[in-house]
Amino acid sequence: MADSRRIVDALVRARRGGLATGAALGGLALIGGLAFRALRGTAPPETGGPDFTSVDEDEARLMLRAMVAATTADGMVDAAERKRLDAAVAEAGLDADGRSWLERELASPADLDEIADRVAGPDAAARIYAAARLAIDPDTIQERQFLKMLAEALDLPAEAAARVERDIAA
């Protein structure tokens, strides 16, 4: 698939309400800001801070895989989740190969260990977790359990996961 960054960005911006509606800078910037705050307990600086949009393709693909795994955690993709996915696919301009990859991923999502094994460090772990959390509204026990297990697999401190949750819920 050519550009996972585009679809991650589009998926986050396809969320309605709350924090995502203010994602004028884009979904990747929102994910990066959430991760920064989760690990450091403070908001990123207004100027001179990190460029959260400069995520490499491998990490963006991993974010996307975590987002798909979160979406399928309860064993189904509900109508709202499917609508978000379809809107993001259309906005990202995915070609046939990209759409095929996404459908294969939905049919057989990555497991937690597979995701965690490819994460390079705590900052990336926080970004992967924030992306997965933004992909869903954890309204089922399975989705909440998936997020808990993902945080554990990523060695993300409980306080950091709680900060992501609070920031998204705000």
DSSP file (Angstrom, degrees, kcal/mol; ACC not computed):
  #  RESIDUE AA STRUCTURE BP1 BP2  ACC     N-H-->O    O-->H-N    N-H-->O    O-->H-N    TCO  KAPPA ALPHA  PHI   PSI    X-CA   Y-CA   Z-CA
    1    1 A M              0   0    0      0, 0.0     3,-0.3     0, 0.0    60,-0.0   0.000 360.0 360.0 360.0 135.2    0.0    0.0    0.0
    2    2 A A        +     0   0    0      1,-0.2     2,-0.4     2,-0.1    92,-0.0   0.930 360.0  10.3 -66.7 -54.5    1.5    3.3   -1.1
    3    3 A D    >>  +     0   0    0      1,-0.1     4,-1.0    89,-0.1     3,-0.6  -0.752  49.7 172.6-139.7  90.2    0.8    5.8    1.7
    4    4 A S  H 3> S+     0   0    0     -2,-0.4     4,-2.6    -3,-0.3     5,-0.3   0.802  80.5  69.1 -63.7 -29.7   -0.5    4.6    5.1
    5    5 A R  H 3> S+     0   0    0      1,-0.2     4,-2.5     2,-0.2    -1,-0.2   0.905  96.6  52.7 -57.0 -41.9    0.0    8.1    6.5
    6    6 A R  H <> S+     0   0    0     -3,-0.6     4,-2.4     1,-0.2    -1,-0.2   0.913 111.8  43.6 -62.5 -43.0   -2.8    9.4    4.3
    7    7 A I  H  X S+     0   0    0     -4,-1.0     4,-2.9     2,-0.2    -1,-0.2   0.889 112.8  51.2 -74.6 -36.2   -5.3    6.8    5.5
    8    8 A V  H  X S+     0   0    0     -4,-2.6     4,-2.2     2,-0.2     5,-0.2   0.953 113.3  47.1 -59.4 -47.5   -4.3    7.1    9.2
    9    9 A D  H  X S+     0   0    0     -4,-2.5     4,-2.2    -5,-0.3    18,-0.2   0.927 114.3  46.3 -58.2 -47.2   -4.8   10.8    8.9
   10   10 A A  H  X S+     0   0    0     -4,-2.4     4,-1.4     1,-0.2    -1,-0.2   0.876 109.7  54.3 -66.4 -38.5   -8.1   10.4    7.1
   11   11 A L  H  < S+     0   0    0     -4,-2.9     4,-0.5     2,-0.2    -1,-0.2   0.915 110.3  46.1 -62.5 -42.8   -9.4    7.8    9.7
   12   12 A V  H >< S+     0   0    0     -4,-2.2     3,-1.3     1,-0.2    -2,-0.2   0.929 113.8  47.9 -66.3 -43.5   -8.7   10.2   12.6
   13   13 A R  H 3< S+     0   0    0     -4,-2.2    -1,-0.2     1,-0.3    -2,-0.2   0.705 100.4  67.8 -71.5 -17.6  -10.3   13.1   10.9
   14   14 A A  T 3< S+     0   0    0     -4,-1.4    -1,-0.3    -5,-0.2    -2,-0.2   0.632  78.2 103.1 -76.3 -12.8  -13.3   10.9   10.0
   15   15 A R    <   -     0   0    0     -3,-1.3     2,-0.4    -4,-0.5   120,-0.0  -0.422  69.7-137.2 -65.1 145.1  -14.2   10.8   13.7
   16   16 A R        +     0   0    0     -2,-0.1     4,-0.1     4,-0.0     3,-0.1  -0.890  56.5   3.0-108.2 136.9  -17.1   13.0   14.6
   17   17 A G  S >> S+     0   0    0     -2,-0.4     3,-0.7     1,-0.2     4,-0.5   0.062  95.2  40.3  85.8 165.8  -17.1   15.2   17.7
   18   18 A G  G >4 S-     0   0    0      1,-0.2     3,-0.8     2,-0.2     4,-0.5  -0.161 116.8 -12.7  61.0-145.8  -14.7   15.9   20.5
   19   19 A L  G >4 S+     0   0    0    149,-0.6     3,-1.3     1,-0.2    -1,-0.2   0.824 127.3  63.3 -60.6 -38.6  -11.0   16.3   19.9
   20   20 A A  G X4 S+     0   0    0     -3,-0.7     3,-1.7     1,-0.3    -1,-0.2   0.786  91.9  63.6 -65.8 -28.1  -10.9   15.0   16.3
   21   21 A T  G << S+     0   0    0     -3,-0.8    -1,-0.3    -4,-0.5    -2,-0.2   0.785 102.2  52.1 -67.5 -23.3  -13.1   17.8   15.0
   22   22 A G  G <  S+     0   0    0     -3,-1.3     2,-2.5    -4,-0.5     3,-0.4   0.282  74.6 115.2 -91.1  11.3  -10.4   20.2   15.9
   23   23 A A    X   +     0   0    0     -3,-1.7     3,-1.4     1,-0.2    -1,-0.1  -0.256  26.4 146.1 -80.3  55.2   -7.8   18.3   14.1
   24   24 A A  T 3  S+     0   0    0     -2,-2.5    -1,-0.2     1,-0.3     3,-0.1   0.835  71.2  54.2 -60.8 -32.2   -7.2   21.1   11.6
   25   25 A L  T 3  S-     0   0    0     -3,-0.4    -1,-0.3     1,-0.3     4,-0.2   0.643 123.3 -99.8 -76.2 -13.5   -3.5   20.1   11.5
   26   26 A G    <>  -     0   0    0     -3,-1.4     4,-1.7     1,-0.1    -1,-0.3  -0.333  32.0 -74.9 114.4 163.3   -4.5   16.6   10.6
   27   27 A G  H  > S+     0   0    0    -18,-0.2     4,-2.6     1,-0.2     5,-0.2   0.856 124.3  54.7 -64.8 -38.8   -4.9   13.3   12.2
   28   28 A L  H  > S+     0   0    0      1,-0.2     4,-2.6     2,-0.2    -1,-0.2   0.890 108.0  50.3 -65.2 -38.0   -1.2   12.5   12.5
   29   29 A A  H  > S+     0   0    0      2,-0.2     4,-2.4     1,-0.2    -1,-0.2   0.895 110.6  50.1 -65.0 -39.2   -0.6   15.8   14.4
   30   30 A L  H  X S+     0   0    0     -4,-1.7     4,-2.5     2,-0.2    -2,-0.2   0.933 111.3  48.1 -64.0 -46.2   -3.4   14.9   16.8
   31   31 A I  H  X S+     0   0    0     -4,-2.6     4,-2.4     1,-0.2    -2,-0.2   0.933 113.3  48.2 -58.7 -47.6   -2.0   11.4   17.4
   32   32 A G  H  X S+     0   0    0     -4,-2.6     4,-2.6     1,-0.2    -1,-0.2   0.893 111.3  49.6 -62.7 -41.2    1.4   12.9   18.1
   33   33 A G  H  X S+     0   0    0     -4,-2.4     4,-2.4     2,-0.2    -1,-0.2   0.907 111.3  49.2 -64.7 -42.3    0.1   15.5   20.4
   34   34 A L  H  X S+     0   0    0     -4,-2.5     4,-2.4     2,-0.2    -2,-0.2   0.917 113.4  47.0 -61.4 -44.0   -1.9   13.0   22.4
   35   35 A A  H  X S+     0   0    0     -4,-2.4     4,-2.0     2,-0.2     5,-0.2   0.908 111.0  51.3 -66.1 -42.7    1.2   10.7   22.7
   36   36 A F  H  X S+     0   0    0     -4,-2.6     4,-2.2     1,-0.2     6,-0.3   0.949 114.4  43.1 -58.4 -50.7    3.5   13.6   23.7
   37   37 A R  H  X S+     0   0    0     -4,-2.4     4,-2.5     1,-0.2    -1,-0.2   0.873 110.1  57.5 -64.9 -37.9    1.1   14.7   26.4
   38   38 A A  H  < S+     0   0    0     -4,-2.4    -1,-0.2    -5,-0.2    -2,-0.2   0.894 115.5  35.0 -60.7 -41.0    0.5   11.1   27.5
   39   39 A L  H  < S+     0   0    0     -4,-2.0    -1,-0.2    -5,-0.1    -2,-0.2   0.801 129.2  32.5 -85.0 -30.1    4.2   10.4   28.2
   40   40 A R  H  < S-     0   0    0     -4,-2.2    -3,-0.2     2,-0.3    -2,-0.2   0.597  92.8-131.1-107.2 -13.3    5.2   13.8   29.5
   41   41 A G  S  < S+     0   0    0     -4,-2.5     2,-0.3    -5,-0.3    -4,-0.2   0.537  78.2  86.3  75.7   5.3    2.1   15.0   31.2
   42   42 A T  S    S-     0   0    0     -6,-0.3    -2,-0.3    -5,-0.1    -1,-0.2  -0.938  84.3-101.6-133.6 157.4    2.2   18.4   29.5
   43   43 A A        -     0   0    0     -2,-0.3     3,-0.1     1,-0.1    -9,-0.1  -0.463  49.2 -97.5 -71.9 149.7    1.0   19.7   26.2
   44   44 A P        -     0   0    0      0, 0.0    -1,-0.1     0, 0.0     5,-0.1  -0.333  50.7 -89.4 -64.2 151.9    3.6   20.0   23.4
   45   45 A P        -     0   0    0      0, 0.0     4,-0.3     0, 0.0     3,-0.1  -0.301  28.7-127.9 -62.3 147.2    5.1   23.5   23.0
   46   46 A E  S    S+     0   0    0      1,-0.1     2,-0.3     2,-0.1     3,-0.0   0.888  92.3  21.2 -62.5 -40.5    3.2   25.8   20.6
   47   47 A T  S    S+     0   0    0      1,-0.1    -1,-0.1     0, 0.0     0, 0.0  -0.950 122.9  22.3-130.4 150.9    6.4   26.6   18.6
   48   48 A G  S    S+     0   0    0     -2,-0.3    -1,-0.1     1,-0.2    -2,-0.1   0.549  90.3 126.6  75.8   7.2    9.7   24.8   18.3
   49   49 A G        -     0   0    0     -4,-0.3    -1,-0.2     1,-0.2    -3,-0.0  -0.190  68.9 -62.7 -86.4-176.5    8.2   21.5   19.3
   50   50 A P        -     0   0    0      0, 0.0     2,-1.0     0, 0.0    -1,-0.2  -0.273  45.3-118.2 -66.1 152.3    8.4   18.1   17.5
   51   51 A D    >   -     0   0    0      1,-0.2     3,-1.4    -3,-0.1   -22,-0.0  -0.808  28.7-173.3 -91.6 100.7    6.8   17.7   14.1
   52   52 A F  T 3  S+     0   0    0     -2,-1.0   -20,-0.2     1,-0.3    -1,-0.2   0.603  76.6  66.6 -74.2 -10.2    4.2   15.1   14.7
   53   53 A T  T 3  S+     0   0    0      1,-0.2     2,-1.4   -24,-0.1    -1,-0.3   0.565  77.1  87.6 -86.2  -6.7    3.3   14.8   11.0
   54   54 A S    <   +     0   0    0     -3,-1.4     2,-0.4   -26,-0.1    -1,-0.2  -0.405  54.7 147.3 -92.7  61.5    6.8   13.3   10.2
   55   55 A V        -     0   0    0     -2,-1.4   -50,-0.1    -3,-0.1   -27,-0.0  -0.804  47.5-121.9 -92.7 132.5    5.8    9.7   10.9
   56   56 A D     >  -     0   0    0     -2,-0.4     4,-2.5     1,-0.1     5,-0.2  -0.302  24.2-107.3 -74.2 164.0    7.6    7.2    8.6
   57   57 A E  H  > S+     0   0    0      1,-0.2     4,-2.5     2,-0.2     5,-0.2   0.850 116.8  55.2 -60.2 -38.6    5.7    4.8    6.4
   58   58 A D  H  > S+     0   0    0      2,-0.2     4,-1.9     1,-0.2    -1,-0.2   0.923 111.3  43.8 -63.3 -43.8    6.5    1.7    8.6
   59   59 A E  H  > S+     0   0    0      2,-0.2     4,-2.8     1,-0.2    -2,-0.2   0.902 112.7  52.3 -69.0 -38.8    5.1    3.4   11.7
   60   60 A A  H  X S+     0   0    0     -4,-2.5     4,-2.5     2,-0.2    -2,-0.2   0.902 109.2  50.1 -62.4 -39.7    2.1    4.7    9.9
   61   61 A R  H  X S+     0   0    0     -4,-2.5     4,-2.4     2,-0.2    -1,-0.2   0.896 110.9  49.4 -63.7 -39.8    1.4    1.2    8.6
   62   62 A L  H  X S+     0   0    0     -4,-1.9     4,-2.4     2,-0.2    -2,-0.2   0.896 109.7  51.3 -66.5 -39.9    1.7   -0.2   12.2
   63   63 A M  H  X S+     0   0    0     -4,-2.8     4,-2.6     2,-0.2    -2,-0.2   0.939 110.9  48.9 -57.8 -47.0   -0.7    2.6   13.4
   64   64 A L  H  X S+     0   0    0     -4,-2.5     4,-2.5     1,-0.2    -2,-0.2   0.898 110.1  50.4 -62.0 -41.9   -3.1    1.5   10.7
   65   65 A R  H  X S+     0   0    0     -4,-2.4     4,-2.5     1,-0.2    45,-0.3   0.897 111.8  48.1 -64.1 -39.4   -2.8   -2.2   11.6
   66   66 A A  H  X S+     0   0    0     -4,-2.4     4,-2.4     2,-0.2    -2,-0.2   0.879 110.8  51.8 -67.1 -37.4   -3.5   -1.3   15.3
   67   67 A M  H  X S+     0   0    0     -4,-2.6     4,-2.2     2,-0.2    -2,-0.2   0.911 111.8  45.7 -64.7 -42.4   -6.5    0.9   14.2
   68   68 A V  H  X S+     0   0    0     -4,-2.5     4,-1.9     2,-0.2    -2,-0.2   0.920 111.8  51.6 -66.5 -43.5   -7.9   -2.0   12.2
   69   69 A A  H  < S+     0   0    0     -4,-2.5     4,-0.4     1,-0.2    -2,-0.2   0.904 111.3  48.0 -60.8 -40.6   -7.3   -4.5   15.1
   70   70 A A  H >< S+     0   0    0     -4,-2.4     3,-1.1     1,-0.2     4,-0.3   0.913 109.3  53.6 -63.8 -42.3   -9.1   -2.1   17.5
   71   71 A T  H 3< S+     0   0    0     -4,-2.2     3,-0.3     1,-0.3     7,-0.3   0.835 115.8  38.9 -62.1 -33.5  -12.0   -1.8   15.1
   72   72 A T  T >< S+     0   0    0     -4,-1.9     3,-2.3     1,-0.2    -1,-0.3   0.359  84.4 106.1 -98.4   5.2  -12.4   -5.6   14.9
   73   73 A A  T <  S+     0   0    0     -3,-1.1    -1,-0.2    -4,-0.4    -2,-0.1   0.798  79.9  49.9 -58.4 -31.5  -11.7   -6.3   18.6
   74   74 A D  T 3  S-     0   0    0      2,-0.4    -1,-0.3    -4,-0.3    -2,-0.1   0.303 122.2-103.6 -92.9  11.4  -15.3   -7.0   19.3
   75   75 A G  S <  S+     0   0    0     -3,-2.3     2,-0.3     1,-0.1    -2,-0.1   0.462  93.5  62.5  87.1   0.5  -15.6   -9.4   16.4
   76   76 A M  S    S-     0   0    0     -5,-0.2     2,-0.7     2,-0.0    -2,-0.4  -0.995  71.2-130.1-153.5 156.4  -17.5   -7.1   14.1
   77   77 A V        -     0   0    0     -2,-0.3    -5,-0.1    -5,-0.1    -6,-0.0  -0.938  37.0-146.8-106.0 108.8  -17.2   -3.8   12.3
   78   78 A D     >  -     0   0    0     -2,-0.7     4,-2.8    -7,-0.3     5,-0.2  -0.169  27.3 -97.3 -74.8 172.9  -20.4   -1.9   13.2
   79   79 A A  H  > S+     0   0    0      1,-0.2     4,-2.3     2,-0.2     5,-0.2   0.872 123.3  49.1 -59.6 -41.0  -22.1    0.5   10.8
   80   80 A A  H  > S+     0   0    0      2,-0.2     4,-2.1     1,-0.2    -1,-0.2   0.910 112.8  47.5 -66.9 -41.3  -20.5    3.6   12.2
   81   81 A E  H  > S+     0   0    0      2,-0.2     4,-2.6     1,-0.2    -2,-0.2   0.910 112.9  49.0 -64.7 -41.9  -17.0    2.1   12.1
   82   82 A R  H  X S+     0   0    0     -4,-2.8     4,-3.0     1,-0.2     5,-0.2   0.902 109.3  52.1 -65.1 -39.9  -17.6    1.0    8.5
   83   83 A K  H  X S+     0   0    0     -4,-2.3     4,-2.4    -5,-0.2    -1,-0.2   0.915 110.8  47.9 -61.8 -43.1  -18.8    4.4    7.5
   84   84 A R  H  X S+     0   0    0     -4,-2.1     4,-2.4     2,-0.2    -2,-0.2   0.919 112.8  48.8 -62.6 -44.0  -15.7    6.0    9.0
   85   85 A L  H  X S+     0   0    0     -4,-2.6     4,-2.7     2,-0.2    -2,-0.2   0.944 112.4  47.2 -61.1 -48.5  -13.5    3.4    7.2
   86   86 A D  H  X S+     0   0    0     -4,-3.0     4,-2.3     1,-0.2    -1,-0.2   0.895 112.6  49.6 -62.1 -40.4  -15.2    4.0    3.9
   87   87 A A  H  X S+     0   0    0     -4,-2.4     4,-2.6    -5,-0.2    -1,-0.2   0.904 112.5  47.7 -64.7 -41.0  -15.0    7.8    4.3
   88   88 A A  H  X S+     0   0    0     -4,-2.4     4,-2.8     2,-0.2    -2,-0.2   0.905 110.5  51.2 -67.3 -41.3  -11.3    7.6    5.1
   89   89 A V  H  X>S+     0   0    0     -4,-2.7     5,-1.7     2,-0.2     4,-0.8   0.923 113.2  45.9 -60.5 -44.5  -10.5    5.2    2.2
   90   90 A A  H ><5S+     0   0    0     -4,-2.3     3,-0.6    -5,-0.2    -2,-0.2   0.930 114.7  46.7 -64.8 -45.7  -12.3    7.7   -0.2
   91   91 A E  H 3<5S+     0   0    0     -4,-2.6    -2,-0.2     1,-0.2    -1,-0.2   0.881 111.2  51.5 -65.0 -38.0  -10.6   10.7    1.3
   92   92 A A  H 3<5S-     0   0    0     -4,-2.8    -1,-0.2    -5,-0.2    -2,-0.2   0.653 104.8-131.8 -74.4 -14.0   -7.1    9.0    1.2
   93   93 A G  T <<5 -     0   0    0     -4,-0.8    -3,-0.2    -3,-0.6    -2,-0.1   0.885  32.1-168.5  66.7  38.8   -7.7    8.1   -2.4
   94   94 A L      < -     0   0    0     -5,-1.7    -1,-0.2     4,-0.1     2,-0.1  -0.345  11.8-135.5 -63.9 137.6   -6.6    4.5   -1.9
   95   95 A D     >  -     0   0    0      1,-0.1     4,-2.4    -2,-0.1     5,-0.2  -0.233  35.9 -87.1 -81.5 179.9   -6.0    2.6   -5.1
   96   96 A A  H  > S+     0   0    0      1,-0.2     4,-2.4     2,-0.2     5,-0.2   0.872 129.0  52.9 -58.9 -39.5   -7.3   -1.0   -5.7
   97   97 A D  H  > S+     0   0    0      2,-0.2     4,-2.5     1,-0.2    -1,-0.2   0.916 110.0  48.3 -63.0 -42.4   -4.2   -2.5   -4.1
   98   98 A G  H  > S+     0   0    0      2,-0.2     4,-2.3     1,-0.2    -2,-0.2   0.903 111.6  48.9 -64.3 -42.1   -4.7   -0.4   -1.0
   99   99 A R  H  X S+     0   0    0     -4,-2.4     4,-2.4     2,-0.2    -1,-0.2   0.898 111.2  50.4 -64.5 -40.0   -8.3   -1.3   -0.7
  100  100 A S  H  X S+     0   0    0     -4,-2.4     4,-2.4    -5,-0.2    -2,-0.2   0.917 109.6  50.8 -63.2 -43.4   -7.5   -5.0   -1.1
  101  101 A W  H  X S+     0   0    0     -4,-2.5     4,-2.5     1,-0.2    -2,-0.2   0.931 111.1  48.7 -58.9 -46.1   -4.8   -4.7    1.7
  102  102 A L  H  X S+     0   0    0     -4,-2.3     4,-2.5     1,-0.2    -2,-0.2   0.905 110.9  49.4 -63.3 -42.6   -7.3   -3.0    4.0
  103  103 A E  H  X S+     0   0    0     -4,-2.4     4,-2.0     2,-0.2    -1,-0.2   0.895 111.8  49.2 -64.5 -39.4  -10.0   -5.7    3.4
  104  104 A R  H  X S+     0   0    0     -4,-2.4     4,-2.0     2,-0.2    -2,-0.2   0.911 111.3  50.0 -64.0 -41.1   -7.4   -8.5    4.0
  105  105 A E  H  < S+     0   0    0     -4,-2.5    -2,-0.2     1,-0.2    -1,-0.2   0.893 110.0  50.1 -64.7 -40.4   -6.4   -6.7    7.2
  106  106 A L  H  < S+     0   0    0     -4,-2.5    -1,-0.2     1,-0.2    -2,-0.2   0.881 112.3  48.0 -63.5 -38.2  -10.0   -6.4    8.3
  107  107 A A  H  < S+     0   0    0     -4,-2.0    -2,-0.2     1,-0.3    -1,-0.2   0.820 131.9  16.8 -72.2 -31.4  -10.5  -10.1    7.6
  108  108 A S  S  < S-     0   0    0     -4,-2.0    -1,-0.3    -5,-0.1    -2,-0.2  -0.608  84.5-166.3-143.5  77.2   -7.4  -11.1    9.5
  109  109 A P        -     0   0    0      0, 0.0    -3,-0.1     0, 0.0   -43,-0.1  -0.210  30.6 -94.4 -68.4 156.5   -6.2   -8.3   11.8
  110  110 A A        -     0   0    0    -45,-0.3     2,-0.2     1,-0.1    -5,-0.0  -0.327  40.0-122.9 -63.6 147.3   -2.7   -8.2   13.4
  111  111 A D     >  -     0   0    0     -3,-0.1     4,-1.9     1,-0.1     5,-0.2  -0.523  26.5-103.8 -90.1 166.9   -2.5   -9.6   16.9
  112  112 A L  H  > S+     0   0    0      1,-0.2     4,-3.1     2,-0.2     5,-0.2   0.874 119.1  50.1 -58.6 -43.2   -1.2   -7.6   19.8
  113  113 A D  H  > S+     0   0    0      1,-0.2     4,-2.7     2,-0.2    -1,-0.2   0.895 108.1  54.0 -64.7 -38.8    2.2   -9.2   20.0
  114  114 A E  H  4 S+     0   0    0      2,-0.2     4,-0.5     1,-0.2    -1,-0.2   0.889 114.0  42.3 -61.4 -40.0    2.7   -8.7   16.3
  115  115 A I  H >< S+     0   0    0     -4,-1.9     3,-1.3     2,-0.2     4,-0.3   0.959 115.9  47.6 -69.5 -51.9    2.0   -5.0   16.7
  116  116 A A  H >< S+     0   0    0     -4,-3.1     3,-1.5     1,-0.3    -2,-0.2   0.851 103.6  61.5 -61.5 -37.1    4.1   -4.6   19.9
  117  117 A D  T 3< S+     0   0    0     -4,-2.7    -1,-0.3     1,-0.3    -2,-0.2   0.726 105.3  48.6 -62.7 -21.3    7.1   -6.4   18.5
  118  118 A R  T <  S+     0   0    0     -3,-1.3     2,-0.4    -4,-0.5    -1,-0.3   0.412  84.6 109.4-100.7   1.2    7.5   -3.8   15.8
  119  119 A V    <   -     0   0    0     -3,-1.5     2,-0.9    -4,-0.3     6,-0.0  -0.653  57.4-150.4 -85.7 131.5    7.3   -0.7   18.0
  120  120 A A        -     0   0    0     -2,-0.4     4,-0.5     1,-0.1     3,-0.1  -0.729  57.0 -35.7-105.2  83.3   10.5    1.2   18.4
  121  121 A G  S  > S-     0   0    0     -2,-0.9     4,-2.1     1,-0.1     5,-0.1  -0.084  78.8 -64.5  97.4 168.4   10.4    2.9   21.8
  122  122 A P  H  > S+     0   0    0      0, 0.0     4,-2.4     0, 0.0     5,-0.2   0.829 125.2  54.7 -66.4 -35.7    8.0    4.6   24.2
  123  123 A D  H  > S+     0   0    0      2,-0.2     4,-2.0     1,-0.2     5,-0.1   0.940 111.9  44.5 -64.1 -45.1    7.1    7.6   21.9
  124  124 A A  H  > S+     0   0    0     -4,-0.5     4,-2.8     2,-0.2     5,-0.2   0.897 111.2  54.9 -64.3 -39.3    6.1    5.2   19.1
  125  125 A A  H  X S+     0   0    0     -4,-2.1     4,-2.4     1,-0.2    -2,-0.2   0.918 108.5  47.9 -59.8 -43.5    4.2    3.0   21.6
  126  126 A A  H  X S+     0   0    0     -4,-2.4     4,-2.5     2,-0.2    -1,-0.2   0.878 112.2  49.6 -66.3 -36.8    2.2    6.0   22.8
  127  127 A R  H  X S+     0   0    0     -4,-2.0     4,-2.5     2,-0.2    -2,-0.2   0.921 111.0  49.1 -67.1 -42.7    1.4    7.0   19.2
  128  128 A I  H  X S+     0   0    0     -4,-2.8     4,-2.3     2,-0.2    -2,-0.2   0.927 113.6  46.9 -61.5 -44.7    0.3    3.5   18.2
  129  129 A Y  H  X S+     0   0    0     -4,-2.4     4,-2.7    -5,-0.2     5,-0.2   0.935 111.9  49.7 -63.1 -46.7   -1.9    3.4   21.3
  130  130 A A  H  X S+     0   0    0     -4,-2.5     4,-2.3     1,-0.2    -1,-0.2   0.895 111.0  50.4 -60.6 -40.3   -3.4    6.8   20.6
  131  131 A A  H  X S+     0   0    0     -4,-2.5     4,-1.2     2,-0.2    -1,-0.2   0.932 111.5  47.5 -63.2 -45.8   -4.1    5.9   17.0
  132  132 A A  H  X S+     0   0    0     -4,-2.3     4,-0.6     1,-0.2     3,-0.3   0.909 112.8  49.3 -62.6 -41.6   -5.9    2.6   18.1
  133  133 A R  H >< S+     0   0    0     -4,-2.7     3,-0.9     1,-0.2    -1,-0.2   0.884 109.2  51.8 -66.2 -37.7   -7.9    4.5   20.7
  134  134 A L  H 3< S+     0   0    0     -4,-2.3    -1,-0.2     1,-0.2    -2,-0.2   0.747 100.1  65.8 -68.9 -22.2   -8.9    7.2   18.2
  135  135 A A  H 3< S+     0   0    0     -4,-1.2     2,-0.3    -3,-0.3    -1,-0.2   0.742 108.3  32.5 -71.6 -22.2  -10.1    4.4   15.8
  136  136 A I    <<  -     0   0    0     -3,-0.9   -65,-0.1    -4,-0.6   -66,-0.0  -0.879  64.7-133.0-134.4 161.1  -12.9    3.3   18.1
  137  137 A D        -     0   0    0     -2,-0.3     2,-2.4     0, 0.0     3,-0.1  -0.950  39.7-134.4-105.3 103.2  -15.4    4.4   20.6
  138  138 A P        +     0   0    0      0, 0.0    -5,-0.0     0, 0.0    -2,-0.0  -0.308  53.4 144.0 -68.5  80.5  -14.7    1.6   23.2
  139  139 A D        +     0   0    0     -2,-2.4     2,-0.3     4,-0.0     3,-0.1   0.296  52.3  65.2-103.2   7.8  -18.4    0.8   23.9
  140  140 A T  S  > S-     0   0    0      1,-0.1     4,-2.2    -3,-0.1     5,-0.2  -0.920  83.1-121.1-126.0 157.5  -17.9   -2.9   24.3
  141  141 A I  H  > S+     0   0    0     -2,-0.3     4,-2.7     1,-0.2     5,-0.2   0.898 114.5  55.1 -58.7 -41.2  -16.1   -5.0   26.9
  142  142 A Q  H  > S+     0   0    0      1,-0.2     4,-2.5     2,-0.2    -1,-0.2   0.891 107.8  48.0 -62.6 -40.2  -14.0   -6.5   24.1
  143  143 A E  H  > S+     0   0    0      2,-0.2     4,-2.2     1,-0.2    -1,-0.2   0.915 113.1  47.4 -68.6 -41.7  -12.9   -3.1   22.8
  144  144 A R  H  X S+     0   0    0     -4,-2.2     4,-2.1     2,-0.2    -2,-0.2   0.903 113.4  48.9 -64.7 -39.7  -12.0   -1.9   26.3
  145  145 A Q  H  X S+     0   0    0     -4,-2.7     4,-2.8     2,-0.2     5,-0.2   0.900 108.5  54.0 -65.5 -40.9  -10.1   -5.2   27.0
  146  146 A F  H  X S+     0   0    0     -4,-2.5     4,-2.7     1,-0.2    -2,-0.2   0.937 109.4  47.6 -57.7 -47.4   -8.3   -4.8   23.6
  147  147 A L  H  X S+     0   0    0     -4,-2.2     4,-2.5     2,-0.2    -1,-0.2   0.900 112.3  49.3 -62.9 -40.6   -7.1   -1.3   24.6
  148  148 A K  H  X S+     0   0    0     -4,-2.1     4,-2.1     1,-0.2    -1,-0.2   0.937 114.3  44.9 -62.6 -46.7   -5.9   -2.5   28.0
  149  149 A M  H  X S+     0   0    0     -4,-2.8     4,-2.7     2,-0.2    -2,-0.2   0.855 111.5  53.3 -67.7 -35.0   -4.0   -5.4   26.5
  150  150 A L  H  X S+     0   0    0     -4,-2.7     4,-2.3    -5,-0.2     6,-0.2   0.940 108.4  49.7 -64.2 -46.6   -2.5   -3.2   23.8
  151  151 A A  H  <>S+     0   0    0     -4,-2.5     5,-2.8     1,-0.2     4,-0.3   0.914 113.5  47.0 -57.8 -43.0   -1.2   -0.8   26.4
  152  152 A E  H ><5S+     0   0    0     -4,-2.1     3,-1.3     1,-0.2    -2,-0.2   0.926 111.4  49.7 -64.9 -44.9    0.3   -3.7   28.3
  153  153 A A  H 3<5S+     0   0    0     -4,-2.7    -1,-0.2     1,-0.3    -2,-0.2   0.846 112.7  48.1 -62.9 -33.3    1.8   -5.2   25.2
  154  154 A L  T 3<5S-     0   0    0     -4,-2.3    -1,-0.3    -5,-0.2    -2,-0.2   0.467 110.1-123.9 -83.8  -1.7    3.3   -1.9   24.3
  155  155 A D  T < 5 +     0   0    0     -3,-1.3    -3,-0.2    -4,-0.3    -2,-0.1   0.851  52.5 164.4  56.7  36.3    4.7   -1.4   27.8
  156  156 A L      < -     0   0    0     -5,-2.8    -1,-0.2    -6,-0.2    -2,-0.1  -0.739  42.9-112.5 -84.2 124.1    2.8    1.9   27.9
  157  157 A P     >  -     0   0    0      0, 0.0     4,-2.0     0, 0.0     3,-0.5  -0.232  20.7-121.5 -56.2 144.6    2.5    3.1   31.5
  158  158 A A  H  > S+     0   0    0      1,-0.2     4,-2.4     2,-0.2     5,-0.2   0.858 113.1  56.6 -56.9 -37.1   -1.1    3.0   32.9
  159  159 A E  H  > S+     0   0    0      1,-0.2     4,-2.1     2,-0.2    -1,-0.2   0.887 106.0  50.6 -62.9 -37.8   -1.0    6.8   33.5
  160  160 A A  H  > S+     0   0    0     -3,-0.5     4,-2.1     2,-0.2    -2,-0.2   0.926 110.8  47.5 -66.8 -44.6   -0.1    7.4   29.9
  161  161 A A  H  X S+     0   0    0     -4,-2.0     4,-2.3     1,-0.2    -2,-0.2   0.902 111.8  51.5 -62.4 -40.0   -3.0    5.3   28.6
  162  162 A A  H  X S+     0   0    0     -4,-2.4     4,-2.7    -5,-0.2    -1,-0.2   0.876 107.7  52.2 -65.1 -37.5   -5.3    7.1   31.1
  163  163 A R  H  X S+     0   0    0     -4,-2.1     4,-2.8     2,-0.2     5,-0.2   0.912 108.4  50.5 -64.5 -41.8   -4.1   10.5   29.8
  164  164 A V  H  X S+     0   0    0     -4,-2.1     4,-2.4     2,-0.2     5,-0.2   0.946 112.0  48.3 -59.0 -47.2   -4.9    9.5   26.2
  165  165 A E  H  X S+     0   0    0     -4,-2.3     4,-2.5     1,-0.2    -2,-0.2   0.930 112.8  47.0 -59.6 -47.2   -8.4    8.4   27.3
  166  166 A R  H  X S+     0   0    0     -4,-2.7     4,-1.5     1,-0.2    -1,-0.2   0.914 112.5  49.8 -62.2 -43.3   -9.0   11.6   29.2
  167  167 A D  H  < S+     0   0    0     -4,-2.8    -1,-0.2     1,-0.2    -2,-0.2   0.886 114.0  44.7 -65.0 -38.9   -7.8   13.8   26.4
  168  168 A I  H  < S+     0   0    0     -4,-2.4  -149,-0.6    -5,-0.2    -1,-0.2   0.889 114.7  48.6 -72.0 -38.7  -10.0   12.0   23.8
  169  169 A A  H  <        0   0    0     -4,-2.5    -1,-0.2     1,-0.2    -2,-0.2   0.722 360.0 360.0 -73.3 -21.1  -13.0   12.0   26.1
  170  170 A A     <        0   0    0     -4,-1.5    -1,-0.2    -5,-0.2    -2,-0.1   0.500 360.0 360.0 -64.6 360.0  -12.6   15.8   26.9
